[in-house]
Amino acid sequence: MHKLSELKGVNERCTGSVLFSFDLKIDGVPAEDEERLYADLQKLVGQQLAALEPLLPHGVSLAESELQMEDIDVTVEDDYDRLGSINCNL
């Protein structure tokens, strides 16, 4: 049996996680469809990640975690806002 001190640096392995982040541009989606849009995006990204898992390098797997949509910054604008940004004299 090896002493614990003799095992330092032997058969080193990486452990941990990597967080990926990306931005989506949302344009022209009716405000009342906001909740459905988020649900559709979560479903789509989840499906694509599940399809990707067999292609990951040996020893890498997706963590069991819920897909979270954080840092959502959506502005609702109406025709008044859009026209005002084109011609502020209206």
C-alpha positions in Angstrom: 0.0 0.0 0.0 1.4 3.4 -1.0 1.7 6.2 1.6 -0.6 9.1 0.9 2.4 11.4 0.4 3.6 9.2 -2.4 0.4 9.6 -4.4 0.7 13.4 -4.8 0.7 14.1 -8.6 0.1 10.4 -9.6 -2.8 9.8 -12.1 -4.0 13.5 -12.0 -7.4 14.1 -13.4 -9.5 17.2 -14.1 -12.7 17.8 -12.2 -15.0 20.7 -12.2 -17.4 22.5 -14.5 -17.6 25.0 -17.3 -20.4 27.5 -17.6 -21.3 28.6 -21.1 -23.2 31.8 -21.7 -24.6 33.3 -24.9 -27.0 36.1 -25.8 -30.1 35.8 -27.9 -31.6 38.7 -29.8 -35.4 38.9 -29.5 -37.1 41.2 -32.0 -40.7 41.6 -33.0 -42.2 39.0 -30.6 -45.6 40.1 -29.3 -45.4 40.9 -25.6 -48.2 38.4 -24.7 -46.1 35.6 -26.1 -43.2 36.3 -23.7 -43.9 33.3 -21.4 -44.4 30.9 -24.3 -41.2 32.2 -25.9 -39.1 31.4 -22.8 -40.6 27.9 -22.5 -39.9 27.2 -26.2 -36.3 28.4 -25.9 -35.8 26.3 -22.8 -37.2 23.2 -24.5 -35.1 23.8 -27.7 -31.8 24.4 -25.9 -32.5 21.4 -23.7 -33.1 19.1 -26.7 -30.0 20.3 -28.4 -27.8 19.8 -25.4 -29.2 16.3 -25.0 -28.3 15.5 -28.6 -24.8 16.9 -28.1 -23.9 14.7 -25.1 -22.8 11.6 -27.2 -20.4 13.9 -29.0 -18.6 15.1 -25.9 -15.0 14.0 -25.2 -14.4 10.9 -23.1 -14.9 11.6 -19.4 -17.1 14.7 -20.0 -20.9 14.6 -19.4 -23.6 17.2 -18.9 -24.4 18.0 -15.3 -27.9 17.2 -14.1 -29.2 20.7 -13.7 -32.2 22.6 -14.7 -31.8 24.9 -17.6 -32.2 28.3 -16.2 -32.8 31.5 -18.0 -31.1 34.2 -16.0 -30.3 37.8 -16.6 -33.3 38.2 -18.9 -33.4 41.8 -20.1 -36.5 42.3 -22.2 -38.1 45.7 -23.0 -41.7 45.9 -24.2 -42.3 48.6 -26.7 -45.4 49.7 -28.5 -46.0 51.6 -31.7 -45.7 54.9 -29.9 -42.2 53.9 -28.7 -41.1 52.7 -32.2 -42.4 55.7 -34.0 -41.0 58.1 -31.4 -37.6 56.6 -31.9 -37.8 57.3 -35.7 -39.3 60.8 -35.5 -39.4 62.5 -32.1 -41.6 65.3 -33.6 -44.6 63.1 -33.8 
